[in-house]
Amino acid sequence: MRTTLTLDDDIAQKLADEARRTHRSFKAVVNETLRLGLLHQRSPSRQPFRVRARRLGLREGIDPSDIEGLLDRLDGAARR
């Protein structure tokens, strides 16, 4: 199919550079670029990543109401 297409200067330059670099015609590079863009656009989006919360409970011997004790246990001698 023959058509007229107006390209932005920066896009036309990138396509021409790619055609020169790969020793292919401008037409082939434009077609491949459009094909890849359309393929990417149609591909189904992935499901969002989900994190499942789990109850971890408390470790034996740890008293959550004793903040000073927890900090000492976590930081050790560096805290003093």
C-alpha positions in Angstrom: 0.0 0.0 0.0 1.3 3.4 -0.9 0.6 6.3 1.4 2.0 9.7 2.5 3.2 10.1 6.0 4.5 13.2 7.7 7.3 12.4 10.2 8.8 14.6 12.8 12.4 15.5 12.0 13.9 13.6 14.9 12.0 10.4 14.1 12.9 10.6 10.4 16.5 11.0 11.3 16.5 8.1 13.7 14.8 5.9 11.1 17.3 7.0 8.4 20.2 6.3 10.8 18.9 2.8 11.5 18.5 2.1 7.8 22.1 3.2 7.1 23.4 1.2 10.1 21.6 -2.0 9.2 22.0 -1.6 5.4 18.2 -1.8 4.9 15.8 0.4 3.1 14.1 3.3 4.8 10.8 1.6 4.0 11.8 -1.7 5.6 12.9 0.1 8.8 9.7 2.1 9.0 7.6 -1.0 8.5 9.5 -3.0 11.1 9.3 -0.1 13.6 5.6 0.3 13.1 5.0 -3.5 13.3 6.9 -3.7 16.6 5.1 -0.7 18.0 1.7 -2.1 17.1 2.7 -5.6 18.5 3.8 -4.0 21.8 0.6 -2.0 22.0 -1.6 -5.0 21.6 0.1 -7.3 24.0 -2.0 -7.9 27.1 -0.8 -6.0 30.1 0.5 -8.1 33.0 -1.4 -8.4 36.2 -0.2 -6.0 38.9 2.3 -7.5 41.3 0.7 -8.3 44.6 2.2 -9.0 47.9 0.2 -11.2 50.2 0.4 -10.2 53.9 1.0 -12.9 56.4 0.9 -12.9 60.1 4.3 -13.5 61.4 3.5 -13.3 65.1 6.1 -12.4 67.8 9.3 -14.2 68.6 9.4 -15.9 71.8 11.0 -13.8 74.5 10.2 -10.4 72.8 8.0 -8.0 74.7 6.6 -5.4 72.2 5.7 -3.1 75.2 9.4 -3.0 76.2 10.8 -0.5 73.6 14.1 0.0 75.3 14.6 -3.8 75.5 13.8 -4.2 71.8 16.2 -1.4 70.8 19.0 -2.9 73.0 18.3 -6.3 71.3 18.4 -4.8 67.8 21.3 -2.4 68.2 23.3 -4.1 70.9 26.4 -2.4 72.2 26.2 0.3 69.4 23.2 1.8 71.1 24.9 2.5 74.4 
